[in-house]
Amino acid sequence: MNFGQWLGLLGLVAGLLVLWSLREVVVLIFAAVVVAMALCTLVGIVRRQLGCSRGLAMALSLLGLLVVAAVAATAIIPPFLAQFHELLLKLPHAADTLLNLLQQAIEAGSRMLYGQRDGGLDWIRKMFATPENPGALASGLGGGAVKLLGLAGNLGSGLLQTLFVLAVALMVAAQPTAYREVLLLLVPSFYRRRARQVLLQCGEALSAWMVGVLISSVCVALLAAVGLSLLGVKLVAANAVLAGLLNVIPNVGPTLSTIFPMSVALLDTPWKALAVLAMYVVIQNLESYVITPSVMHHQLKLLPGLTLTAQLLFTVLFGPLGLLLALPLAVCLQVILREVVIRDILDPWKRQRVPF
């Protein structure tokens, strides 16, 4: 390698180190790109339906989103927040009820096997309760939930990051081609045409994923609302909205969404909590094997194990936002690996014959 090549390699390494040090900003920019792709998908749908210019379609799309946000802010969010607050207050009592049921089951099994009572879960209770405060477990869980809610409600830097993501998303959505061409300037000239095709495929994959997730989340929320209403579980609106929102996070989200309705049902009767669990398992199987394959225009074919690995990896690297963006990141990485690494590098690679 000559001096210029060594200098280019050092520049590449230095650029990668700078990107790594600014990884939180990079993941925010990627979040803005995902939001911009969602807006571009909506703009494309409006243009195909109305046959109007991109500027008019952009204005109509933003107006429609503002109307939806206003309706949600006035009709959906207030009852959801009220029910969600009541839901958090019920969690400690549900945990205490579950502990009582477990203790009774262990004591019953001990009497059947040994003919005596062995204390059940008293050793657990002694860890969380004192004679002066026997309800320390419930209060501790309640305090933890309140702290978690306070952490989530701390709007300081989170509000600034949200405004940054929305501003960048609007700018990119207004001129997506111009920003794509600027990004292509960072690619060597001989590969720019191919890189443009790869970026377009990434955009198509993200659009297909977002449309599929939106429809599947709405279906999950509606199915959860109907099922909880039939079972007579309280706080239907909050639990249904949580099921739809957490459906965006694969594997982890659906599991978390079952905790809240099961806690509410457990305060009523134990069998109802088991019925809620069975209902959510059925809903998630319908979402995985019926709803999502039906609404996806392009099958992404992400294996569950790879999806879970991507969630863990991106959460460790980028924090909670990495968990939320794990699937769109995995979608883009899958396209890049398939098109660049496999088709452009590995497939044309011919093994040289070794003479005997």
matplotlib code that plots the C-alpha trace (Angstrom):
import matplotlib.pyplot as plt

x = [0.0, 1.2, 1.1, -2.3, -3.9, -2.6, -3.9, -7.3, -7.3, -6.5, -9.2, -11.7, -10.7, -10.9, -14.3, -15.6, -14.2, -16.0, -19.2, -18.9, -18.4, -21.5, -23.6, -26.4, -26.7, -26.4, -29.3, -31.4, -30.7, -31.7, -35.0, -35.6, -35.0, -37.6, -40.1, -39.3, -39.9, -43.2, -44.2, -42.9, -45.0, -48.1, -47.3, -46.9, -50.3, -52.0, -50.3, -51.5, -55.0, -55.4, -52.9, -51.6, -48.2, -45.8, -46.0, -49.8, -49.7, -47.2, -49.4, -52.5, -50.6, -49.4, -52.9, -54.3, -51.7, -52.5, -56.2, -55.6, -53.3, -55.9, -58.6, -56.3, -55.3, -59.0, -60.8, -58.2, -55.3, -57.1, -59.1, -56.0, -53.8, -56.5, -56.9, -53.1, -52.6, -55.2, -53.5, -50.2, -51.9, -53.3, -50.0, -48.7, -52.0, -51.9, -48.3, -49.4, -52.4, -50.1, -47.7, -50.6, -51.8, -48.3, -48.0, -51.3, -50.3, -47.0, -48.6, -51.2, -48.6, -46.5, -49.5, -50.2, -46.6, -45.5, -48.7, -47.5, -47.0, -43.4, -43.9, -44.4, -43.1, -42.6, -38.9, -39.8, -42.1, -39.5, -37.2, -39.8, -41.9, -41.2, -43.5, -43.8, -44.6, -46.1, -47.1, -43.6, -43.7, -46.7, -45.5, -42.0, -43.5, -45.7, -42.8, -40.8, -43.7, -44.1, -40.3, -40.5, -43.5, -41.6, -38.5, -40.7, -42.3, -39.0, -39.3, -36.0, -33.7, -36.3, -38.4, -35.4, -34.5, -38.1, -38.1, -34.8, -36.1, -39.3, -37.5, -34.9, -37.7, -39.7, -36.6, -35.8, -39.4, -39.6, -36.5, -35.7, -33.9, -31.6, -30.6, -30.1, -27.7, -25.7, -25.3, -24.2, -21.3, -19.7, -19.6, -16.8, -17.9, -17.7, -20.2, -22.7, -25.2, -25.3, -25.5, -28.5, -30.3, -29.5, -30.8, -34.0, -34.4, -33.8, -36.5, -39.0, -38.3, -38.8, -42.1, -43.3, -42.4, -44.1, -47.3, -47.4, -46.6, -49.3, -52.0, -51.0, -50.8, -54.3, -55.6, -54.0, -55.4, -58.9, -58.7, -57.4, -60.3, -62.9, -61.3, -61.0, -64.5, -65.9, -63.9, -65.1, -61.7, -61.6, -59.5, -60.1, -59.0, -55.7, -54.8, -55.9, -53.8, -50.8, -51.1, -51.2, -48.2, -46.0, -46.7, -44.2, -41.4, -41.3, -40.8, -40.4, -43.4, -46.2, -44.8, -44.9, -48.4, -49.7, -48.6, -51.0, -54.3, -53.3, -52.7, -56.1, -57.8, -55.9, -57.5, -60.9, -60.4, -57.3, -58.9, -59.6, -55.9, -55.1, -57.9, -56.3, -52.9, -54.5, -56.3, -53.1, -51.2, -54.0, -53.9, -50.1, -50.3, -52.9, -50.8, -47.6, -49.1, -52.3, -52.3, -48.7, -48.2, -51.5, -50.7, -46.9, -46.4, -42.8, -42.0, -39.0, -38.4, -36.6, -36.0, -37.2, -33.8, -32.0, -34.7, -34.1, -30.3, -30.7, -32.8, -30.2, -27.3, -28.9, -30.2, -26.7, -25.2, -27.8, -30.0, -33.8, -34.0, -32.0, -34.6, -37.4, -35.4, -34.0, -36.4, -36.0, -32.2, -32.4, -34.5, -31.9, -28.9, -30.6, -30.9, -27.3, -25.9, -27.9, -27.2, -23.7, -21.9, -23.5, -24.4, -21.6, -18.7, -19.2, -21.2, -18.7, -15.8, -14.4, -12.0, -8.8, -7.8, -4.9, -2.6, -1.8]
y = [0.0, 3.5, 6.6, 7.7, 4.3, 4.2, 7.8, 6.7, 3.7, 5.9, 8.3, 5.5, 4.2, 7.7, 8.2, 4.9, 5.9, 9.3, 7.6, 5.2, 8.0, 9.7, 6.5, 8.1, 10.9, 8.3, 6.2, 9.4, 10.2, 6.7, 7.1, 10.3, 8.4, 5.7, 8.4, 10.1, 6.8, 6.4, 9.9, 9.3, 6.1, 8.0, 10.7, 8.1, 6.6, 10.0, 10.7, 7.4, 7.9, 11.6, 12.0, 15.3, 16.8, 15.8, 19.1, 18.9, 15.3, 16.2, 19.0, 16.8, 14.0, 16.4, 17.8, 14.4, 13.5, 16.6, 15.8, 12.3, 13.6, 16.1, 13.5, 11.2, 14.0, 14.8, 11.4, 8.6, 9.9, 11.3, 8.0, 6.0, 7.9, 7.7, 3.9, 3.5, 5.3, 3.0, 0.1, 1.0, 1.3, -2.2, -3.9, -4.1, -5.6, -8.1, -9.1, -9.6, -11.7, -13.8, -14.4, -15.4, -17.9, -19.4, -19.7, -21.5, -23.9, -24.7, -25.2, -27.5, -29.5, -29.8, -31.0, -33.6, -34.9, -34.5, -34.0, -30.6, -27.0, -26.0, -22.3, -21.9, -18.6, -17.0, -16.7, -14.5, -12.4, -11.8, -10.3, -7.7, -7.2, -6.3, -6.5, -2.8, -2.8, -6.1, -4.5, -3.5, -5.7, -3.9, -0.5, -1.3, -2.4, 0.6, 2.9, 1.2, 1.7, 5.3, 5.9, 4.2, 6.4, 9.4, 8.4, 8.0, 11.3, 13.2, 15.2, 17.1, 15.6, 13.2, 16.2, 17.7, 14.4, 14.0, 17.5, 16.8, 13.5, 15.2, 18.1, 16.0, 13.6, 16.5, 17.8, 14.4, 13.7, 17.0, 16.3, 12.5, 12.3, 15.2, 13.7, 10.3, 11.8, 13.6, 10.3, 8.6, 11.1, 9.2, 6.1, 5.5, 6.7, 3.2, 1.8, 4.7, 3.3, 0.0, 1.8, 3.8, 0.5, -0.9, 2.3, 2.1, -1.6, -0.6, 2.1, -0.4, -2.9, -0.3, 0.8, -2.7, -3.3, -0.1, -0.8, -4.3, -3.3, -0.6, -2.9, -5.7, -3.4, -2.1, -5.7, -6.8, -3.8, -4.6, -8.3, -7.5, -5.1, -7.6, -10.5, -8.5, -7.2, -10.8, -11.9, -9.0, -7.6, -4.0, -1.2, -2.5, 0.7, 1.0, -2.7, -2.7, 0.4, -1.1, -4.3, -2.4, -0.1, -2.9, -5.1, -2.8, -4.5, -8.1, -10.9, -8.5, -6.3, -8.9, -10.5, -7.2, -6.5, -9.6, -8.4, -5.6, -7.4, -10.5, -8.3, -6.8, -10.2, -11.7, -9.3, -10.6, -14.4, -16.5, -18.5, -15.2, -14.4, -17.8, -17.1, -13.7, -15.4, -18.0, -15.3, -13.3, -16.4, -17.0, -13.3, -13.4, -16.6, -15.0, -11.9, -13.9, -16.6, -14.9, -11.1, -10.2, -12.5, -11.2, -7.5, -7.6, -6.9, -8.1, -10.9, -9.9, -13.4, -12.4, -15.5, -15.1, -16.1, -13.4, -10.9, -11.6, -11.4, -8.1, -6.7, -7.7, -6.4, -3.0, -2.5, -3.0, -0.7, 2.1, 1.7, 1.6, 3.4, 0.6, -1.9, 0.1, 0.5, -3.1, -4.4, -1.6, -1.8, -5.5, -5.0, -2.6, -4.7, -7.7, -5.9, -4.6, -8.0, -9.7, -7.2, -6.0, -8.8, -11.8, -10.7, -8.2, -9.7, -13.4, -14.6, -13.3, -14.7, -17.6, -20.0, -20.4, -23.9, -25.3, -27.3, -30.8]
z = [0.0, -0.9, 1.3, -0.1, 0.6, 4.2, 4.6, 3.4, 5.7, 8.7, 7.7, 7.5, 10.9, 12.4, 10.9, 12.4, 15.8, 15.6, 14.6, 17.5, 19.9, 18.5, 18.3, 20.3, 17.7, 14.9, 16.3, 16.7, 13.0, 12.1, 14.1, 12.1, 8.9, 10.0, 10.7, 7.4, 5.6, 7.3, 6.2, 2.6, 2.5, 3.5, 0.9, -1.8, -0.9, -1.1, -4.4, -5.9, -4.7, -5.6, -8.5, -7.0, -6.7, -4.0, -2.2, -2.0, -0.9, 1.8, 3.0, 3.0, 4.8, 7.6, 7.9, 8.3, 10.9, 12.9, 12.8, 14.0, 16.8, 17.8, 18.0, 20.0, 22.4, 23.1, 22.9, 23.5, 25.6, 28.6, 29.4, 28.6, 31.1, 33.8, 33.3, 33.1, 36.4, 38.0, 36.4, 38.0, 41.4, 41.1, 40.3, 43.9, 45.1, 42.3, 43.2, 46.8, 45.7, 43.5, 46.5, 48.7, 46.0, 45.7, 49.5, 49.7, 46.9, 48.5, 51.9, 50.4, 48.6, 51.8, 53.8, 51.1, 51.1, 54.7, 56.6, 58.0, 57.2, 56.2, 56.1, 52.4, 51.2, 54.6, 53.9, 50.9, 53.0, 55.6, 53.0, 52.1, 55.2, 58.8, 61.9, 61.7, 58.0, 56.8, 53.5, 52.5, 49.4, 48.0, 48.9, 47.5, 44.2, 44.2, 44.9, 42.1, 39.7, 40.7, 40.1, 36.8, 35.8, 37.0, 34.9, 31.9, 32.5, 32.8, 29.6, 29.7, 27.2, 25.9, 24.6, 22.9, 21.3, 20.1, 18.6, 16.9, 15.4, 14.1, 12.6, 10.8, 9.7, 8.2, 6.4, 4.9, 3.9, 2.1, -0.1, 0.2, -3.2, -2.3, 1.0, -0.6, -3.2, -0.5, 1.3, -1.9, -2.2, 0.7, -1.5, -4.0, -7.5, -9.1, -6.6, -6.4, -8.9, -7.0, -3.6, -4.9, -5.7, -2.2, -0.5, -2.5, -1.4, 2.2, 1.8, 0.3, 3.1, 5.8, 4.1, 4.0, 7.6, 8.8, 7.0, 8.3, 11.9, 11.8, 10.6, 12.9, 15.9, 15.3, 14.8, 18.1, 20.0, 18.6, 19.4, 22.9, 23.5, 22.3, 24.3, 27.6, 27.2, 26.8, 29.9, 31.9, 32.7, 33.9, 32.3, 28.7, 26.9, 28.7, 28.2, 24.6, 23.7, 25.5, 23.6, 20.3, 21.2, 22.6, 19.6, 17.8, 19.9, 18.8, 21.4, 24.4, 23.8, 23.6, 26.8, 28.7, 27.4, 29.2, 32.6, 33.1, 32.1, 34.0, 37.1, 36.9, 36.3, 39.2, 41.6, 40.4, 40.2, 39.5, 36.6, 34.8, 34.8, 33.2, 30.7, 29.8, 29.3, 27.0, 25.1, 24.6, 23.4, 20.8, 19.7, 19.2, 17.2, 15.0, 14.6, 13.8, 11.4, 10.0, 10.2, 9.5, 6.5, 5.1, 5.3, 4.4, 0.7, 0.9, 3.3, 5.4, 6.7, 9.8, 12.0, 15.6, 17.0, 14.8, 15.8, 19.5, 19.1, 17.3, 20.1, 22.7, 20.7, 19.8, 23.3, 24.7, 22.1, 22.0, 25.1, 25.2, 21.9, 20.4, 21.6, 19.9, 16.7, 16.7, 14.0, 11.5, 12.0, 11.4, 8.3, 6.8, 7.9, 6.2, 2.9, 3.1, 4.0, 1.2, -1.5, -0.7, 1.2, -0.4, -3.9, -4.6, -2.7, -1.9, -5.0, -7.6, -5.6, -7.5, -5.8, -7.6, -8.6, -6.7, -9.0, -7.8]

ax = plt.figure().add_subplot(projection="3d")
ax.plot(x, y, z, "-o")
ax.set_aspect("equal")
plt.show()
